[in-house]
Amino acid sequence: MRLHHWILLLGMAFLCASIFQSRQLRVLVPSGQRRRWLALEGLMSFFLLGYGAEILSASGITLGASQFLVSFVYLGGSIFVFLSMRMSRLAIRHIRRNEARISHLHQELEQAYDSTIEGWGRALELRDKETEGHTQRVCAMTMRLAERFPLSPEERHAIKIGALLHDIGKMGVPDSILLNDGVLTDEEKAIMRRHPDYAKEMLSGIDFLKPALAIPYSHHEWWDGSGYPQGLRGEAIPLAARIFAVVDVWDALVNDRRYHPAWGQDQVCQHIRSGAGKQFDPQVVDKFLELDLCDGESACRKRSQGTPSAVSAACSHTQV
């Protein structure tokens, strides 16, 4: 076999190794670049066919300096492609390692954000010892109720943050009103009702908190349109706010407050059931009652074979 053939075969070996590396790298290439990568593989395959044709054409022919020169050009091209593939493989692996590190840092940053937000909620509770623990309780129950709805992970996270910050706007309400044990005047009520607007002013300028704004701004809206601050009606109210509204009332009633003692669970469930279609989204109420927080509710549900709409009928005679 002539030296010319050995040079070509060596080039073919480098080219075959490049094609093998290319196929290993294909799974790491972003989906948007797959077509270009396949085109590159096709080009290398065409180049490989050119090698074969060159070997065949050189058989039995006296080799001149120009043919040796062509052989070295082929060899140099194959080595270049091989080294390019090798460097690409190393670069992609490095990028993947960095992506994993960035993802880890992103998770740590999100945890830091969540901890900061929880701190904001606790800071607000320091103003009113009576509501201590309210934020964590409603957050946990809201997430439990949200699991019964087809929500994305991003939507669930926004609901969690919104629940933690639901009363952040009360930081703008004076203590003389917020901690008042008596009946508020009309003027004081108007100031208190501005706390959703304060929340919007505080949070709307923070990009990563915008998705969570639905609860702090809209959880006092009523299904029948008689709520505040916008007077939204029905499904115009964000689902996150409709879910949280039920939980917020539930927690406020089952715990002692300065203006009322704690209610029993069955009494609270009856109150929430009676508010379906008026204060609350009926679908959210049904989902909430499926949590079986009340003994009486559980018994009624068993008699009605667990159908949410049947529960309302089966339990409509229950006395508060």
Backbone hydrogen bonds, N-H to C=O, Kabsch-Sander energy under -0.5 kcal/mol:
donor,donor_aa,acceptor,acceptor_aa,energy
6,W,2,R,-1.8
7,I,3,L,-2.5
8,L,4,H,-2.0
9,L,5,H,-3.1
10,L,6,W,-2.4
11,G,7,I,-2.1
12,M,8,L,-2.6
13,A,9,L,-2.2
14,F,10,L,-2.0
15,L,11,G,-2.3
16,C,12,M,-2.9
17,A,13,A,-2.1
18,S,14,F,-1.9
19,I,15,L,-2.2
20,F,16,C,-2.2
21,Q,17,A,-2.4
22,S,18,S,-2.4
23,R,19,I,-1.9
24,Q,20,F,-1.5
25,L,21,Q,-2.2
26,R,22,S,-1.3
28,L,25,L,-1.7
29,V,25,L,-0.9
29,V,26,R,-0.8
33,Q,30,P,-2.1
34,R,31,S,-1.1
37,W,33,Q,-1.9
38,L,34,R,-2.6
39,A,35,R,-2.1
40,L,36,R,-1.9
41,E,37,W,-2.2
42,G,38,L,-2.3
43,L,39,A,-2.1
44,M,40,L,-2.2
45,S,41,E,-2.3
46,F,42,G,-2.3
47,F,43,L,-2.2
48,L,44,M,-2.2
49,L,45,S,-2.1
50,G,46,F,-1.8
51,Y,47,F,-1.7
52,G,48,L,-2.0
53,A,49,L,-2.5
54,E,50,G,-2.2
55,I,51,Y,-2.4
56,L,52,G,-2.3
57,S,53,A,-2.5
58,A,54,E,-1.4
59,S,55,I,-0.7
59,S,56,L,-0.8
61,I,58,A,-1.7
68,F,64,G,-1.7
69,L,65,A,-2.2
70,V,66,S,-2.2
71,S,67,Q,-2.3
72,F,68,F,-2.3
73,V,69,L,-2.0
74,Y,70,V,-2.6
75,L,71,S,-2.5
76,G,72,F,-2.9
77,G,73,V,-2.5
78,S,74,Y,-2.3
79,I,75,L,-2.5
80,F,76,G,-2.2
81,V,77,G,-2.5
82,F,78,S,-2.7
83,L,79,I,-2.7
84,S,80,F,-2.5
85,M,81,V,-2.5
86,R,82,F,-2.3
87,M,83,L,-2.7
88,S,84,S,-2.4
89,R,85,M,-2.5
90,L,86,R,-2.1
91,A,87,M,-2.6
92,I,88,S,-2.8
93,R,89,R,-2.1
94,H,90,L,-2.2
95,I,91,A,-2.5
96,R,92,I,-2.6
97,R,93,R,-2.2
98,N,94,H,-2.3
99,E,95,I,-2.7
100,A,96,R,-2.2
101,R,97,R,-2.1
102,I,98,N,-3.2
103,S,99,E,-2.8
104,H,100,A,-2.1
105,L,101,R,-2.5
106,H,102,I,-2.7
107,Q,103,S,-2.2
108,E,104,H,-2.2
109,L,105,L,-2.4
110,E,106,H,-2.6
111,Q,107,Q,-2.4
112,A,108,E,-2.1
113,Y,109,L,-2.5
114,D,110,E,-2.9
115,S,111,Q,-2.5
116,T,112,A,-2.3
117,I,113,Y,-2.7
118,E,114,D,-2.7
119,G,115,S,-2.0
120,W,116,T,-1.9
121,G,117,I,-2.1
122,R,118,E,-2.4
123,A,119,G,-2.4
124,L,120,W,-1.9
125,E,121,G,-1.7
126,L,122,R,-1.4
127,R,123,A,-0.5
127,R,124,L,-1.2
128,D,124,L,-0.5
128,D,125,E,-0.8
131,T,128,D,-1.6
132,E,129,K,-1.6
134,H,131,T,-2.4
137,R,133,G,-2.1
138,V,134,H,-2.7
139,C,135,T,-2.0
140,A,136,Q,-2.2
141,M,137,R,-2.5
142,T,138,V,-2.5
143,M,139,C,-2.2
144,R,140,A,-1.7
145,L,141,M,-2.4
146,A,142,T,-2.7
147,E,143,M,-1.1
148,R,145,L,-1.7
149,F,146,A,-1.9
151,L,149,F,-2.0
156,R,152,S,-2.4
157,H,153,P,-2.3
158,A,154,E,-2.2
159,I,155,E,-2.1
160,K,156,R,-2.2
161,I,157,H,-2.4
162,G,158,A,-2.6
163,A,159,I,-2.6
164,L,160,K,-2.0
165,L,161,I,-1.6
166,H,163,A,-1.0
168,I,165,L,-1.9
170,K,167,D,-2.0
171,M,168,I,-1.6
172,G,169,G,-1.8
173,V,170,K,-1.5
177,I,174,P,-1.4
178,L,174,P,-2.7
179,L,175,D,-2.7
180,N,177,I,-1.2
189,K,185,T,-2.8
190,A,186,D,-2.0
191,I,187,E,-1.8
192,M,188,E,-2.7
193,R,189,K,-2.6
194,R,191,I,-1.4
195,H,192,M,-1.7
197,D,194,R,-0.5
198,Y,194,R,-2.2
199,A,195,H,-2.1
200,K,196,P,-2.1
201,E,197,D,-2.3
202,M,198,Y,-2.2
203,L,199,A,-2.5
204,S,200,K,-2.4
206,I,203,L,-2.0
207,D,205,G,-0.7
209,L,206,I,-1.6
210,K,206,I,-0.8
210,K,207,D,-1.2
212,A,209,L,-1.1
213,L,210,K,-1.7
215,I,212,A,-0.7
217,Y,213,L,-2.2
218,S,214,A,-2.2
219,H,215,I,-1.7
221,E,218,S,-1.7
223,W,279,Q,-0.9
224,D,278,K,-2.4
225,G,222,W,-2.0
228,Y,220,H,-1.4
234,G,223,W,-2.2
236,A,233,R,-1.9
237,I,234,G,-1.8
242,R,238,P,-2.0
243,I,239,L,-2.6
244,F,240,A,-2.4
245,A,241,A,-2.3
246,V,242,R,-1.0
247,V,243,I,-1.4
248,D,244,F,-3.0
249,V,245,A,-1.8
250,W,246,V,-2.4
251,D,247,V,-2.6
252,A,248,D,-2.0
253,L,249,V,-1.9
254,V,250,W,-1.9
255,N,251,D,-0.6
257,R,260,H,-2.8
260,H,257,R,-1.3
263,W,253,L,-3.5
268,V,264,G,-2.3
269,C,265,Q,-2.6
270,Q,266,D,-2.2
271,H,267,Q,-2.0
272,I,268,V,-2.6
273,R,269,C,-2.7
274,S,270,Q,-2.3
275,G,271,H,-1.0
276,A,273,R,-1.3
277,G,280,F,-2.8
278,K,275,G,-2.0
279,Q,275,G,-1.6
280,F,275,G,-2.4
285,V,281,D,-2.3
286,D,282,P,-2.4
287,K,283,Q,-2.2
288,F,284,V,-2.5
289,L,285,V,-2.7
290,E,286,D,-1.2
291,L,288,F,-1.6
292,D,289,L,-1.5
298,S,294,C,-2.1
299,A,295,D,-2.1
300,C,296,G,-2.2
301,R,297,E,-2.3
302,K,298,S,-2.1
303,R,299,A,-1.9
304,S,300,C,-1.6
305,Q,302,K,-1.2
306,G,301,R,-3.1
307,T,304,S,-1.2
311,V,307,T,-1.8
312,S,308,P,-1.3
313,A,309,S,-1.1
314,A,310,A,-3.1
315,C,311,V,-2.3
316,S,313,A,-0.7
318,T,315,C,-1.8
